[in-house]
Amino acid sequence: MKASRVSLWIAGGLFAVVAIGSVVTSRAGYETAKYEVVEKDGDFEIRRYEAHVVVATPMAEGSQNGSFGKLFQYISGKNLGEKKIEMTTPVFMPASDSGEPGEMQFVVPAEVAEAGAPAPSDASVKLGRMEAGNYAAIRYSGVARQEDRKKHLEMLRARLLELKLEAVGNPIYAGYDPPWTPGPMRRNEVILRVK
């Protein structure tokens, strides 16, 4: 009886190590939007982002259904150059005036952006730009539901108020992990541009 419990604990521990390793490895394998951390306190950061090119498509009432697929088709070669493009992190979802994500964006890898990103062949997909600047971010784990985004946005706004920093524009939500990643291992963020 004791030997079987020990075996279960060992098997469970090995599974956890492999699961964590695969999540970290899958995230680490992608180019990430470049920024410099200006200030950090726990899950809160002020960052200086470089400007970067994004490929974007609208989201229907905050729904990710279809939006991810359209952007994935673009990077898979469904573009006017028929060029395959590497996936990057994070997936940005700028909010509309309602506070819910209104658009989904993939960051175009720096090398592709410098060479000139191919134009989309789908009329609902556009190339755009995230401007350089200072942004405040708060990180959290779990599945990013509407209530989680709202809660962390309120926490971020409260922190900016404490620091006497003024937010500019609507929030940007960011997700770093594939959908099969267990909630506790996911990296999500709420980001606000600051003056």
C-alpha positions in Angstrom: 0.0 0.0 0.0 2.8 2.5 1.0 4.8 1.6 -2.1 1.9 2.3 -4.4 1.3 5.7 -2.8 5.0 6.6 -3.2 4.8 5.5 -6.8 1.8 7.7 -7.4 3.5 10.7 -5.8 6.6 10.1 -7.9 4.5 9.7 -11.1 2.5 12.9 -10.2 5.7 14.8 -9.5 7.2 13.7 -12.9 4.0 14.7 -14.7 4.1 18.1 -13.1 7.7 18.7 -14.0 7.1 17.6 -17.7 3.9 19.8 -17.9 5.6 22.9 -16.5 8.6 22.3 -18.7 6.5 22.0 -21.8 4.6 25.2 -21.1 7.8 27.2 -20.3 9.5 25.7 -23.4 6.6 26.4 -25.7 6.4 30.0 -24.6 10.2 30.5 -24.7 10.3 29.2 -28.3 8.6 32.4 -29.6 9.9 35.9 -30.3 8.3 38.3 -27.8 7.4 42.0 -28.4 10.5 43.9 -27.2 10.3 46.1 -24.1 12.5 47.3 -21.3 11.3 47.1 -17.6 11.5 50.7 -16.2 10.0 49.8 -12.8 8.9 46.5 -11.2 6.9 45.6 -8.1 5.7 42.0 -8.0 3.2 41.5 -10.8 3.2 45.2 -11.7 5.6 46.7 -14.2 6.2 50.0 -16.1 7.7 49.1 -19.5 9.2 51.0 -22.3 8.0 49.2 -25.5 9.7 49.6 -28.8 7.4 50.3 -31.8 6.4 47.1 -33.6 4.3 46.0 -36.5 1.2 44.0 -35.9 -1.3 42.1 -38.0 -4.8 42.6 -36.7 -8.4 41.5 -37.2 -11.7 42.6 -35.5 -13.2 40.5 -32.7 -17.0 40.1 -32.5 -18.1 41.3 -29.1 -14.9 40.1 -27.4 -15.1 36.7 -29.0 -11.8 35.1 -30.0 -13.7 32.6 -32.3 -12.5 33.1 -35.9 -10.1 36.0 -35.1 -7.2 33.7 -34.1 -7.9 31.5 -37.1 -7.7 34.4 -39.5 -4.4 35.7 -38.1 -3.0 32.1 -38.0 -3.9 31.7 -41.7 -2.0 35.0 -42.4 1.2 33.8 -40.7 0.7 30.3 -42.3 1.1 31.9 -45.8 -2.4 33.2 -46.6 -0.9 36.6 -47.5 0.0 38.3 -50.8 3.6 37.2 -50.5 2.6 33.6 -49.7 5.2 33.9 -46.9 5.2 31.7 -43.8 5.8 33.8 -40.7 6.8 32.6 -37.2 4.3 32.9 -34.4 5.2 35.4 -31.7 4.0 36.4 -28.2 1.9 37.8 -26.8 -1.4 37.9 -28.6 -2.6 41.5 -28.0 -6.3 42.2 -27.7 -6.9 46.0 -27.6 -10.2 46.9 -25.9 -13.0 48.8 -27.6 -14.8 51.6 -25.8 -17.0 48.9 -24.1 -13.9 47.7 -22.3 -14.0 44.3 -24.0 -11.4 43.2 -26.6 -12.4 44.6 -30.0 -9.4 43.4 -32.0 -6.8 40.6 -31.9 -3.2 41.3 -32.9 -0.2 39.1 -33.6 3.2 40.9 -33.4 5.1 40.6 -36.7 8.6 39.3 -36.1 11.2 42.1 -36.2 13.1 40.6 -39.1 9.9 40.3 -41.2 8.8 43.8 -40.2 12.2 45.3 -41.3 12.0 43.5 -44.6 8.4 44.5 -45.2 5.6 42.4 -43.9 3.5 40.9 -46.7 0.0 42.4 -47.2 -2.9 40.3 -46.0 -5.0 38.6 -48.7 -8.1 38.6 -46.4 -9.8 42.0 -46.4 -10.7 41.7 -42.7 -7.0 41.4 -41.8 -4.8 44.5 -41.7 -1.3 45.4 -40.9 -0.9 48.1 -38.2 1.5 49.4 -35.6 1.8 49.6 -31.8 3.6 52.8 -31.0 6.6 53.0 -28.8 6.0 54.4 -25.4 5.7 53.7 -21.7 3.0 51.2 -20.7 2.0 49.9 -17.3 1.2 46.2 -17.0 -0.1 43.8 -14.4 0.4 40.0 -14.8 -1.9 37.2 -13.7 -2.5 33.5 -14.3 -5.6 31.5 -15.1 -8.1 31.5 -18.0 -8.6 35.2 -18.9 -12.4 35.6 -18.5 -14.2 38.9 -18.6 -14.4 39.2 -14.8 -10.7 38.5 -14.5 -9.8 41.2 -17.1 -12.1 43.6 -15.3 -10.7 42.8 -11.8 -7.0 43.2 -13.0 -7.8 46.4 -14.9 -9.2 47.9 -11.8 -6.1 46.8 -9.8 -3.9 48.4 -12.5 -5.8 51.7 -12.5 -5.7 51.8 -8.7 -1.9 51.3 -8.8 -1.5 54.1 -11.4 -3.6 56.4 -9.2 -1.2 55.7 -6.3 1.8 56.5 -8.5 0.0 59.6 -9.9 0.4 58.3 -13.4 -2.2 59.1 -16.1 -3.4 56.3 -18.4 -4.0 57.1 -22.1 -6.5 55.2 -24.2 -8.2 51.9 -23.8 -6.6 48.8 -22.1 -4.8 46.1 -24.1 -5.1 42.5 -22.9 -2.3 40.1 -23.6 -2.1 36.3 -23.6 1.2 34.4 -23.9 0.1 30.7 -24.0 -1.7 28.3 -26.3 -5.3 27.3 -25.3 -4.3 23.9 -24.0 -2.0 25.4 -21.3 -3.5 24.7 -17.8 -4.9 27.9 -16.3 -2.5 28.1 -13.3 0.4 28.1 -15.8 -0.9 30.7 -18.2 0.6 34.2 -18.4 -2.0 37.0 -19.0 -1.6 40.7 -18.7 -3.6 43.9 -18.7 -1.7 46.8 -20.2 -2.3 50.6 -20.2 -0.3 53.2 -22.0 0.8 55.9 -19.6 1.9 59.6 -20.1 
